[in-house]
Structure formats: structure tokens, C-alpha cells
Amino acid sequence: MEYLIRFAQTHETFRRPELEALASLQGIDLEILFYDRFSPYCIVKLQSEQDARSLVSRSILAKDIVELWGQGTTYEELHADVRRRTHHRWADYLKTSFRFTVESFGGRRTMEAKRDIIQSFSYVAFEGPIDLKNPDEDFWVMEEYLSPQELAAKSTNGTGPAPPNEPRAPLKIYLGRWVGNSSRDVINKYDLKKRGYISTTSMDAELTLITANMAHAAPGKFFYDPFVGTGSFCVAAAHFGAATFGSDIDGRSFRGKDRKPDEPIGLLANFQQYGIADRYMDAFTSDLTNSPLRPCQLLDGIVCDPPYGVREGLRVLGMRDGRAKPEVIIDGVPSHLRPDYIAPKKPYGFEAMLNDILAFACQTLVTHGRLAMWMPTSNDEDVDLLIPMHPNLQVISVSVQPFSNWSRRLIVYRRLPEGETSDISLARRKADAEGVNADELNAFRKKRDAITLLRIKRGGLSWRPRPTSLSRLHKGKMPSLTHEENFVGSKDPSQAQAATDQHGRALFQFDKAAERRLRWKMDLYILPTVSLLYLFCFIDRANIGNAKLAGFDKDLGLTGYGYNHVLSVFYISYIIFEIPGSLCCKWMGPGWFIPLSALLFGVSSVATAFVNTIHQASGVRFLLGVAEAGMMPGIAYYLSRWYRRSELAFRLSTYIVMAPLAGAFGGLLASGILKLDHFGSLHTWRMLFAVEGIITIGLAIISFCTLTDRPETARWLSQGEKDLAIARLKSERVATTVLLDKIDTKKLLRGIFSPVTLATSLIFLLDNITVGGLAFFAPTIVKTIYPDSSVIHQQLLTVPPYIVGAFFTLLLPFLSWQFDRRMPFFVAGPPLMMAGYIMFLTSTDAKVRYGATFLIASGAFAFGALCNAHVSNNVISDTARSAAIGTNVMIGHIGGLISTWSFLEFDAPNYPIGNGLNLATSSTCLILSGLLWVWMHRDNRKRERTDIDNALSGLSVSQIQDLDWRNPAFKWRP
């Protein structure tokens, strides 16, 4: 009987070897009738439906298997083939409930077209009910279209693709009856993100499970990993029922460095987490040259990913001086018997290690036992692929995971019976090359004279890079992230391959020390400049409050609500130009846009020093709003080009903290400036605007030279650091192949109308009513509390609450970075604000009310960093992120506009209306934050239950990228 297997479109060179390994393991007679590495469909011939179900039931790369009812290149051919093959089978399903599903791989059909396709099978004349949820029989119509690369190649050859307004015809069409599912869903269970004990070298769950399948892990078998580390391969083998154990040269890798005495060792904790601790035997400190295992055939399988020597030179147990004796400590106990003993190590050759692995496998594997070993190789087209060989081991399969300049291969060997040898490996074997260090590793990948090597020409093992394949990055020797577009190398690192698989799981693993160095470097070069610019941005905006104390309103003749009108004009232009400013920042590049904005609002501040009427003041404030509109979202967007999602909130806080510090520093600066008799021809409040504006202009001019637009153009980063900076970001963004995409309407709307963006923006709006009120009216509030103090003393009394607010602006985002959560701190801030406004409303005591300003500042100012980080983290594309941040700041600053009318003169001196309004907004903040947190959690659970492969089936890479947060593989980051 013929069956059709549907594969996941990932790790294409592993799919057939895994299928053949499972058939061999289960003794199933498998004949592959059609297989194409770049097609998701494979046709096989099997003896029975039970064989089909068993074969696929533990596959990781297959999705499911269907009984093939027909195939053709057109629907006429398909219907004819269905009648020919299955007319005698129709009666078997006459009364059963059924369902038809249409899948278009590489193409798309409308719902109406799908209904027409299903209706075309009415000749089958099933009489049972249609059941769309739990049918007895599930029939699949599967269409396969040309891939975008094949379409491009077709166009290049002169035949040309179909015109844009003409629907494409499928390349192949199949009809099948569903038989059984695979075990692919188990990948989510063993996802490294959910695993308790991992390290930077832990291999991802999908590849370890595939490796275990190809090594024939099964109940009653005995599996060993000589480089066990955190036990990824042992966990995978144990999942399939094998008893496992392992060893490592450094016992701390499997014990855990900071383990308490009463806690299980780190590796064992993983087995306990998955309920398979009974399949874990033990782990011990050893290497292949100093193994306590007897050299007899006792292992059914060996699975390993040997260290490559990229991060540091390879080591083996032993002392450089072989005559040295163990050191004896004072109490007479040999040091090697102490529980904290760490064995000495000496240099080890990479080639010698591979040779030792093969020799060890030959000694310890049972007949037909399997060795599954990973090995790095070069991607140089002019170099043969070199596979280590041993006369008593037969190579079963070689699968490649291609990266940019190198790849790694899973090589599977079978132990031959005694007396039988592999003909291909009887060539001359040379002596091991001792002392090969990390610097010589690349040479090893290309040279061919160390040990007997199997040469596989490119024509014999063809492959092409897939956009979902990426490397594990190491410190020091880091592969370049250049990307191959239509099989032509690109020199632009930003055009690299995607860094996640289709399910959104990161394919990169990073060296933490290298990340720390990069992060510190970015902090040093980026944060001081943007923080200073934002400090004076906020000073130039809020210094009007200090100017009022110095007579601004009286000199301009502002009566009634004139002062409030001047304040409101700023927010009108600020709000109108928020999103255009954000998009302009993306279009120009932050390295030019941010300094230009600073220059313009510096000029606007200086111009304010020369106004004489309310109309002039309003006009200058309007221009100030235009200049500052893109500043806050622009800096937030700029930092999102550099930092991970978990790191972003704290980095945003380092410049947003300048808002409360502007209140503190602005008060100090204002009191200092007001002590001057004059500044040129300017006096009193006019000096404030002129001096602070000139400082801003100077900083803007300097920042034109110091701000770097993006990692690729940073002169202060090495190429390896640039690659790492890019890869870190892409590893968190599902299906992203290009970090800096072009402005696109679909993605723009995705960013604006994301439910998280809109809800967060509303929270930010409510918070900004408090922030704006505190910024503009804190001096006025202090004046009502201490009316008899001098103007300078009143200015100084506004400083301490802002200092406390600045501390919390850094503290809450810092904690969000450490815990990689933002919603808990959304909920933590509003109660502080509520307590402050309750104190304002219920007490007239000056000290109590002054103390309330500290609580309000503590809870309010951190939202600037948290909200912008939150909306940035919960979209994928660069365009959507720019739009989301702009929307958040635009809607948020409507709260600033409202705040200009929250503390009115008739409400003085206790301002019950303003304080009551802010109590209501902070309470609503708390409620909305809690509801958003719950919704994100529930929607994530819903997404986890989604069949991602089916949901994305038939979509091109660009179509998947256009989904942005609607991609079912995307998870909200609360």
C-alpha cells in the first residue's frame, strides 16, 4: 500500500535518514517511491496501515502520514487516479463521519476556492455526517506549489512565472486519508526554555530527539554520552525508553556549580522534571582516554556532540608531566579523593579525539549498535567533505545542518559484526595528530591526512542553505552571519538567516561572557549620549514650570487659563507628530534623527526667551512639541536596535530616568541661573530658556558625531561583536531574516493595532496624567505647602521627590530585566501612586502632603521605560516596533495634555479635583494592568495549543513575516 508522509520544512537532510532509521529499528519493510529534499511530501510503500502508524508515531521531522488515495498534476488527473485506486474502498467509509481539509503548500486558496475543491470530490458519495471536530475519517487534499526560489529560477531561465493577476497552478496535488500523527509535539515538552538545568552548549530538543531516533534509542537499550554536559542527549534517549548514563571531563558540568548538598545534581533534575529519572543511571568524571568502562561490547548506542575547541583549546584528563604524583594535603588524604577535587587536564588534539571516539565505539558497542556523533565541517565549495572512518564501523548516514561559513554534521555509524569490515575505510590510516589546538581547527576541517576519511563530493551530498538554519555562537571564533539569497552570498550582516525555527524557538546559543562584554560596550557608547539629550529634552519642556515661579505668566499677562493654554499647545503638536516622528526616525536612521531633533528643540527653547505675548509663546511651544515629538519614541526605537527584550526596559530607564532627574536637576539649574543678574540682555525667566537651550544645541552638535546608527555601522565593535549583536536580536524574533526592513503598511498597522500596544498605551496615558501633573505643578504644590519660603527655596524643595522617583525609575526596570518580566511591575507601581493621592485628599498637613509627592514619583516615572519596552517586546518586525512605540508615546501623551488641565487655579490650594482625578487614573492603571497580564497569559496558552505547522502551511517566508504578532509561533512576553 502507498502512503504519503507530510514533513516539517526544517532540517531537510535529516528527514530521510530518520525515516530509514525508524524503519530499521522497528523491522518495517520500507520502500521510498518519491522523495525530494525540498518537498514536504514523501511517498512510501508499506505492508500495512499498522506499519505506517508505527513508523511515523515516533518521528520528529514528520508531521503525520496518510493513505495515498490519488495524485496528479491537475485536478482532472487527481480525480481519475482517485477513481482508479480507491473506487472499491468507498463502501468501507459510506456511513462514517468525515471531514475534508485543503492544504496549499507554497500557495494560497480562498475559502470559496477550497469549498469548490472539496465539492469536486462529491462523486465519492459518502453518506455519513460531516464532522469538523472529531471525524471518524479525515481526508486531506494537498497542493504543492513552486517555492519562491524555484519561481525565481524559472523566471531567470526565460519561461517566467505566471502574471501577478493570474492564479498559479499547483505543481502536484494529492488526496489522502489520515492514518496517524508523529511525535513532533514532544519538542515543546523538552524545549530548553522550559528545562531546569541547561548551559550555553546544550543542544536544542529537536536535534537531540532526532539524534536519539537515528541512534535507535528504545526500551531495553543501554545508551552512553561521553560528553554528557547537561544531559540533552541522554534525556532524549531516555524519552524513547533507553537506560542512559554519561561522563564528562568536568564534573561540575553535570553536577551544577552552585548545587546545595540536599539538592539533586543538575543533570538528574532534568530527568526528574520529565518523570524519567528511572532511566538515568549515573554520570561520572572521565574522558575516553581514561574511561572506567571495561573494553567489552555492552553499549547499544553512543550519542555525543564532542567539543570543537572553538572557545578554548581541547583538554584531556592528565598532567603534562606524566611522572607527577597526586598532591597529599595536611590531613593525609590524597587530593583526588576529596569531594571538591577537580582533575588536572592537558592539551588534546581534535583529530585524536575523533579517532578515540571511533576506537571507543568499536570496543564498546554491541554488534549493530550505533554511534551518532556531531562534527563541524567547512562549507568551502572547493573542499571535499571529510568524514572520520574506522574499519569496523559502517557509515549509515551523514546529515548536515548548514550555517553561513561552516556547518555541523550528524554522522551515524553501525558497529559491524566481528570479522566484517567496511571496504571504504580500509585505506591507509595515519597516526593521530597530537596537539591540534583551537587555531588549527579550521585547517582540520579542510585537510585530509590525519585519519582515514570518507570523501563525499558535493554532487553526492548536495544541500542548499535554508532560512531556518543557524549556528551556535561561541566567544572568540564566531562564524560570520552573512546570508545566502538565491544561493548568492550577501555581504550585509543584517541580511542574515532567521535565528528561530518555525515554532519560534531560538537556534542560537550564546556565550554569556561574550554577551556581557558586548552589553557593557554598548552601554558605554550609547546610553550616556541619549540620556543627556533626553535630560535636556525634558528640561526644555518642563522649565516653563520653573519660569512661572519666576514671573513668566505675569510678564506675558497670562490671566485665567492662559498658562494652561500655553501648556496645551505643546501637547497638541507633540501628539499629532508622534507617529510621523517615529517613522521619520526609522526612515532617516536614529543616528541622524535624534541629534537633529535635539538641535531643533534647543533652538525652540532659545526662541522662548524672546516671546512677549501669549500668541508668541504658544507658537514657540507648538514648534517645541513638533521637535520633541519623535525624541522619546525615537530613542526607545534606537535602543531596541541594540538590546534584547529582557535588557531593553532597564536601558530605556537609564534615559527616561532623566525625566525625574530633569525635575531635580532643572530645579537646581533654575535656582542657579536665577541668581544671575542677567544673561546678556535677558533677565529672570528668560535666562532659563536661553541658557538651557544653548546647552541643548551644543549637546546636539556633539551627538551628530557620537551616535552610531546600528550595530553594522559601529566602528567601535569588531566584526564578531557586530555579528553577535545582530544574532542576539534575531534569536528573539520569530521568522525574522532582515532586522531593518522597509516601511510596510501591513506591518505598520500590526504595530499600531496590536492589542498589547493599545492596552499598554492606555495605561501609559493614565500614568502620564500623573507624570505631567507632577512635572508642571510640583513647584505650585510646593508653594502651597510652603508659601512663606523664597522662590529659590521652593525650587530646591521640588528636588527630593524627583530623586526618589529617579531611583524607582531605575529599580523597577532593573528588576524586570533580572526576572525578564514587565507585567508584575505594571501592577506594583499604581498602589504607590494611589497611596500618595489618598494622602493628598485626606490630609492638609504640609509634611504629609509633601511626603505624598515621594510616593507618587516612586510609582509614576518607571512606566515610561516599562511601557515602551513592553510594546517593543510584543511585536516582531522593525516597522511594527517603530509604529508600536510611536503609538504608545502618542496615546500616552494625551495624558500629558489632560494633565495640563488637572490642577486649575480655582481648585487651589488643596486641588481636590486634580488629586481625585489622579487617584482615579492610578486605580484604573492597576485594574488594566491586571487584566492585560491575565489576557496575555491566556492567549499564550491558546497559542501553545495551536498546530503551528498546519497554521503556517503554504505560506511563503514573506507572508509569515507579514503576520508579525499574529504568527501562532509568537508568544506574548508579559
Buried (B, 14 or more C-beta within 10 A) or exposed (E): EBBBBBBBBBBBBBBBBBBBBBBBBBEBEBEBEEBEBEBBBBBBEBEEBEBBBBBBBBBBBBBBBBBBBBBBEEBEBBBEBBBEBBEEEBEEBEEBBBBBBBBBBBBBBEEEEBEEBBEEBEEBEBEBEEBEEEBEBBBBBBBBBBBBEBBBBBEEEEEEBEEEEEEBBBBBBBBBBBBBBBBBEBBBEBBBEEBEBBBBBBBBBBBBBBBBBBBBBBEEBBBBBBBBBBBBBBBBBBBBBBBBBBBBBBBBBBBBEEBEEEEBBBBBBBBEBBEBBEBBBEBBBBBBBEBEBEEEBBBBBBBBBBBBBBBEBBBBBBEEEEEEEEEEEEEEEEEEEEEEEEBBBEBBBBBBBBBBBBBBBBBBBBEEBBBBBBBBBBBEEEBBBBBBBBBBBBBBBBBBBBBBBBBBBBBBBBBBEEEEBBEBBEEEBEEBBEBBBBEBBBEBBEBEEBBBBBEBEEEEBEBEBBBBBBBBBBBEBBBBBBBBBEEEEBEEBBBBBBBBBBBBBBBBBBBEEBBEBBBEBBBEBBBEBBBBBBBBBBBBBBBBBBBBBBBBBEBBEBEEBBBBBBBBBBBBBBBBBBBBBBBBBBEBBBBBBBBBBBBBBBBBBBBBBEBEEBEBBBBBBBBBBBBBBBBBBBBBBBBBBBBBBBBBBBBBBBBBBBBBBBBBBBBBBBBEBBEEEEBEEBBBBBBBBBBBBBBBBBBBEBBBEEBBBBBBEBEEBEEBBBBBBBBBBBBBBBBBBBBBBEEBEBBBBBBBBBBBBBBBBBBBBBBBBBBBBBBBBBBBBBBBBBEEBEBBEBBBBBBBBBBBBBBBBBBBBBBBBEEBBBBBBBBBBBBBBBBBBBBBBEBEEEEEBBBBBBBBBBBBBBBBBBBBBBBBBBBBBBBBBBBBBBBBBBBBBBBBBBBBBBBBEEBEEBBEBBBBBBBBBBBBBBEBBBEBBEBBEEBBEEBEEEEBBBBBBBBBBEEBBBBBBEBBBBBBBB
